[in-house]
Amino acid sequence: MANPVYDRIVEIGERLYAQLERGEPIALESVSRHVSNLVFDEATRAYRLGEKKTVRSVSKVKELRTILQFVAVLNFIRQCMEQNELVSLRELYYTFKNREINGVSVSFDDQSQSNMIVEEIECLLGCTREDMNVLAEPSGAQAFGNLVVYDGSSRSTIDFSSNTNIQVPQLPHMVKVKRADFDIVLAVETSGLYSRIARALKLGKAQRLAELRPLLVSTKGVPSRAVRQFIGKLHSELGKPVFLFTDFDQGGLNIALYMQSGSAKSAHLPLAIPDIRWINSARDIVEYDLPAERMGEAKIKAFRRLLNDPRVKGTRYEKEINDFVEMGLEAEGEALARQGIYYIVTDYLPEKIAKLSDRNAYKPSSA
């Protein structure tokens, strides 16, 4: 079959077999996906993986099982590609659940482990999991606004203005925009606030926000790859500015950080949106008199550790982290309801978006 990804898998298999024939311990070298290996790319204004390598070898007893799992999954993917079969990450996990090969267990304790193996294979092959016929489960993230697309994967037209609970397509690279009558993308971390904002827009109770003509997207917590690709597509292809609203805490800051700059976990893929504008600010907790929780020492230490992240130094995030640590407070986005259940759409979001619209909110350091 003429497929460069398949050919690369076969090549790796042949190399491992040759190692065995020579009596050498099986070893796999790949690019390190640790945060210390992130380097700033001036061309894309995002972080990518650097030159550091990591080697897994059966000569290290603690890595023996991981390498066996890696080889088993790689072979399973090869078989799926040969048969032109698609498999979900969940199905892949259960394929190896409680499984042994020649009396040796290749079972995963949980799906995060099998997902990690797939990500390492992606990095090794220089491709996406979709290129290997491996798909993620739908994230459940939704979008609402004046956007009509053709989804090539389902061969259907989707009108995101027809309902507030239409899910983001699972394969954004197969989506073709047919009509886009909106001015900004507004991504919202929590499903609860997405529903509140979407309902307000649909019922005409968010006039100031509606005047900004937003397309609302739920990230459903930490956004899946599909959600980031979908938002990135609307930004890069249509030139629509992207605004992100999260909770006022480390989780929210982390989401903003890796949506803007990329993450070590997926830095081998072009998922970052350098111009994304994070709406929240630590000082909003005080300025808007939000009901807040006092952070424990463990959370404060976690914030301080972020100051060593190369994506943080010299950016707005550095100031935000210091402000969070200084105040020792965190709050949920829903805390804005203290001012009224529609305050977020009548005042907070329109005011914050207006302030951010006149300037690029992020200028990552290239140092």
TAURFEN-V483648 format. One record per residue. RES is the residue in one small letter. OMEGA is omega in whole degrees, -180 to 180 (999 if undefined). Layout:
# TAURFEN-V483648
<<RES OMEGA> <RES OMEGA>>
This chain:
# TAURFEN-V483648
<<m -177> <a -179> <n -176> <p 179> <v 177> <y -180> <d 179> <r 177> <i 179> <v 180> <e 179> <i 178> <g 179> <e 180> <r 179> <l 179> <y 179> <a 177> <q 179> <l -179> <e 179> <r 180> <g -180> <e 175> <p 180> <i 179> <a 179> <l 178> <e 178> <s 178> <v 179> <s 179> <r 176> <h -178> <v 180> <s -180> <n 177> <l 177> <v -178> <f 179> <d -178> <e -176> <a -177> <t -177> <r 178> <a -180> <y 177> <r 179> <l -180> <g -172> <e -177> <k -179> <k 173> <t -177> <v 172> <r -177> <s 179> <v 176> <s 174> <k -173> <v -176> <k -179> <e -176> <l -177> <r -179> <t 180> <i 177> <l 178> <q -180> <f -178> <v -180> <a 180> <v 179> <l 180> <n 178> <f 178> <i 178> <r -180> <q 179> <c 180> <m 177> <e -178> <q -178> <n 180> <e 174> <l 178> <v 178> <s 177> <l 179> <r 179> <e 179> <l 179> <y -178> <y 176> <t -177> <f 180> <k 179> <n -177> <r 176> <e 173> <i -176> <n 176> <g -180> <v -178> <s 172> <v -179> <s 176> <f 179> <d 176> <d -174> <q 179> <s 180> <q 179> <s 176> <n -180> <m 179> <i 179> <v 179> <e 178> <e 178> <i 175> <e -177> <c -179> <l -177> <l -177> <g -179> <c 175> <t 179> <r 178> <e 176> <d -180> <m -179> <n 177> <v -176> <l 174> <a 173> <e 176> <p -176> <s -176> <g 179> <a -174> <q 178> <a -179> <f 179> <g -176> <n 179> <l 175> <v -179> <v 170> <y -179> <d -178> <g -178> <s 179> <s -179> <r -179> <s 175> <t -178> <i 177> <d -175> <f 177> <s -174> <s -177> <n -179> <t -175> <n 178> <i -174> <q 174> <v 180> <p -177> <q -178> <l -176> <p -180> <h 178> <m -179> <v 176> <k -179> <v 179> <k 178> <r 180> <a -178> <d 178> <f -175> <d -179> <i 170> <v 178> <l 179> <a -176> <v -175> <e -170> <t 180> <s -179> <g -180> <l 174> <y -179> <s 180> <r -178> <i 180> <a 179> <r -180> <a 178> <l -178> <k -177> <l 179> <g -179> <k -178> <a -173> <q -178> <r 178> <l -180> <a 180> <e 177> <l 177> <r -178> <p 161> <l -176> <l 178> <v 174> <s 175> <t -180> <k -177> <g 176> <v -173> <p 176> <s 177> <r -179> <a 180> <v 179> <r 178> <q -180> <f 179> <i 179> <g 179> <k -180> <l 179> <h -174> <s -177> <e -176> <l -180> <g -179> <k 177> <p -177> <v 177> <f -177> <l 176> <f -177> <t 168> <d 179> <f -177> <d -177> <q 178> <g 179> <g 179> <l 179> <n 179> <i 179> <a -177> <l -175> <y 171> <m -179> <q -171> <s -175> <g 180> <s 179> <a -178> <k -176> <s -178> <a 176> <h -179> <l -180> <p -176> <l -175> <a 176> <i -172> <p -175> <d 180> <i -177> <r -179> <w -175> <i -173> <n 172> <s 179> <a -178> <r 176> <d -179> <i 179> <v -176> <e -178> <y 176> <d -177> <l 171> <p -173> <a 177> <e 176> <r 180> <m 175> <g -178> <e -179> <a 180> <k 179> <i 178> <k 179> <a 176> <f -178> <r 179> <r 180> <l -179> <l 178> <n -179> <d -179> <p 180> <r -175> <v -173> <k 177> <g -180> <t 177> <r -178> <y 180> <e 178> <k -179> <e 179> <i 178> <n 178> <d 178> <f -179> <v -180> <e -179> <m -178> <g -176> <l 173> <e -178> <a 176> <e 178> <g 180> <e -180> <a 178> <l 179> <a 177> <r -180> <q -176> <g -172> <i 179> <y -179> <y -177> <i -179> <v -180> <t -175> <d -169> <y -176> <l 179> <p -180> <e -178> <k 180> <i 179> <a -179> <k -177> <l -174> <s -175> <d -178> <r 174> <n -173> <a -175> <y 175> <k -177> <p 177> <s 178> <s -178> <a 999>>
